[in-house]
């Protein structure tokens, strides 16, 4: 559709969870904050994990980021507490 931006915050029992994403032509970005004592499953639209970066390096080499699988056209990662900035080229 025409949605190109979203932002949300949630005050969890462990602290504030934040997520915002933008889609600009073929570039997708996702910024998230995961509080202490929490893990998150992150879904990024992509056909493979090789096209995804976190903090200007391949997501596969990012600390606290673990690639799990491709599911329905999305790369699925498990992330530990912290701040993350993902970027993906859409093909």
N, C-alpha and C positions, 0 to 999 in steps of 0.2 A: 504494500500500500504506500501511502504518502507519508507515513510516520517516519521521521528522521532523527528524533531525539526523545529520550525519556530519562527521568531522574526520580529516585525514591530513597527514603530513609525509614528505618525501622528501629525502634528502641527495644532491643531484646534484653533478656535477663542478664546477658553477659556484656552488654554495651551496645553502642550504635552500629548498625549495619547500614552501609551506604552503597548505592549502585547508580551509575549513570552511563548511558551509551549514546553514541551518535553514529549515523550512517550518512556519509558524504560521498555520493557517486559509488565508487567501489571500495571505499575505505570504511571499515567498521572499527570503532574504538569503544572500550569498556573500562571504566574506572570503578574499582570496588574497594571497600574497607570492611575487613572482617575483624571483629573484636577478639580479645583474649579468650582462651578456652572454647573456641568455636572453630569449626571447619565448614567449608562451603563447596557445593558442587557448582561449577561454572560452565555454562553452555555458550559456545561461540559459533556463529554460523560459519562453517568452513567444510570443505571436502576432505581436508587432511590437516594434520597438526603442524606440518612444516611451514605453512604460510602464516603462522601466528607468532607474534612476538609479545614479550612482557618486559617492560622497562628497556626497550631498544636492544633486546637480545632474544634469541629463540626461546619460546616458552618452555621448551624441553630442558633448557639449561638454567631456568630461573629457580631461585631458592624458594621453597615453600609451595611449588607448583608441581603437580603430578598429572601427566596425561593419562586418561583412563581408556577412552575409546571414541570412535566416531559413531554417532547415533542420529539417524534421521536428518542427515546433512548438517550436523553440529558436532564440533569437537568438545568433548567433555573432560574437564579438569577437576581435580580435587585440590583445594588450596587451604593452607594453614592461615592462622591469624596474621593480619598485616594489611598493607595497602598495595594494590596492584593496578597496573595500567596495561591492558591488553590491546593489541592492534592486529587487524587481519585484513588482508586484501581479498576482496570478493571477486571470484572469477565467473 
